[in-house]
């Protein structure tokens, strides 16, 4: 078990290998210090903060609409969910009931984004694994969902769908768009199924991922792991099940056992069909009506908190409103919780597996870099 | 020896080397453009880019001398690699068989070993910025393990190169001795003569087994996927030659392409009995084998992840056993 292999401070460690902040296996800047003995990792330390932008500080005092649109810039992969959660903070505070059609469009966007994020994760995972063919093909599948997101939001990265009270008028789903989304998700479902069948049948891949960098259920809870990485250890916890906006939809919460790289990769593969299931239900039952409620009035609020299940796990946004401006904004991304697991998972494994062990937790360090962590020395 | 014979031999040697060099600069491009990129459903680089244009571009860039423990030797190593491969190829040409022991399998093995050892030197002499330690205890985030030796990626790849010398190249060297066992001679001249009379060794059970082992050994020596642990993107990135820039990187690229052709030519000599010679149609067989090897290698690399040592050891052990079996089969 990982904790048993961790050396005490007094125990001698042979050498330190440092990777990053810029490294070919990392799609973002972060530094990993691996304390090794004969290429086996004995301890690890991840340092973030290289891309700190201070988004929360910039949000301070901005009009709430502007501040909300700024949250979308926190992440390039799950930008929509940041905006949605930030908008939900204002909606909760101002007690705005959004039109049902707008809720459905938001759910479709969130699930498309989840598919896009999971496909990116799988592609990146395969790249680090050294399987470039799978990586390239997954990027190819991902193009479809990127095009769907562009069609709805007008952009491939910053969609700007949610606004306080609903969704932007340009994001309305007409019949033509609904047809394209249906075709797109059919294609993705078939291709992901093909990929999954080949992936689990490849003994060479399984030898690299089965039982590697595993985290037990107990350790995952102790390390406050969140999202698919937590569910990959067998913990049945998905915030979507408790969210009111997801109540009209029927879907299963996927869990795996073992918490190793295989379980993490399969978690994402199996979550994609569930997201497609939700999108299909939303497209079939999307109600008619307006998509924005413009009748709300601005007022001061206390600190309002909002959680959503982002593709990587639990995402937290909070702020209070004062004269229509944002005060005391705090954003906590899922990767913040998962850093501990990344450091822990790689212990006892080969250096080549270490980056894979970090990637298995689906890190998004640039999003995490808003936060400041203070440790007393 | 008559003057005309000397001129004829000299023309054959020079011409063969030129042809080999011309073909070798296209091999990396063919491998990446026509096979890997097609399998991966992407356009891929221009065919001339990896083997020809990239070395040219790097050659004319401003020379940057990377930090090194022994700078002159470190910078000379890519050139030493090219020269070593050049001599391996030179000894394969029939006109050079008069050199006796130098054109034996033992000499070839020795030169290939130099090629492997160069990676160890490249990695261990490199001193990139990541190898530097702070002149004071690193207290960042509580300094879990202060006063540790800071190892670095090239150093790590150097250790891996050392391991590969110890066991990784076993399959290739065992496969080299399959024709030796069949013919009963270590001299290339005897191996070629035997096959020209008795037919290629490849078309026997021992030959098939030996060829399979040789091909896998070819991939290991070239650090091709899945045996690319020496330069895997997951950790050591470019491995031993990460710090080489400008003309030194150009030499690295050229040496790789030339090694691909040379190993294919060695296969033609040992398993088909057809040495590279510009004055014979056999050169076409050499070129075809040189094209086939990267193509087959590209298929292997396109459908497999990188092996760590956990996968590497059993694969090498299995290949070595197969190689030994091939040698035993030659006596049956």
Interface residues (C-beta under 8 A of the other chain):
Chain A: X9 X13 X14 X15 X16 X17 X18 X19 X23 X24 X25 X35 X36 X39 X43 X45 X47 X126 X127 X128 X129 X130 X131 X132 X133 X136 X137 X140 X204 X205 X207 X208 X350 X351 X352 X353 X354 X355 X356 X375 X377
Chain B: X36 X39 X40 X41 X42 X130 X139 X140 X141 X142 X144 X145 X148 X149 X150 X151 X152 X153 X156 X159 X225 X226 X228 X229 X232 X233 X234 X235 X237 X301 X302 X303 X304 X305 X306 X307 X308 X309 X310 X311
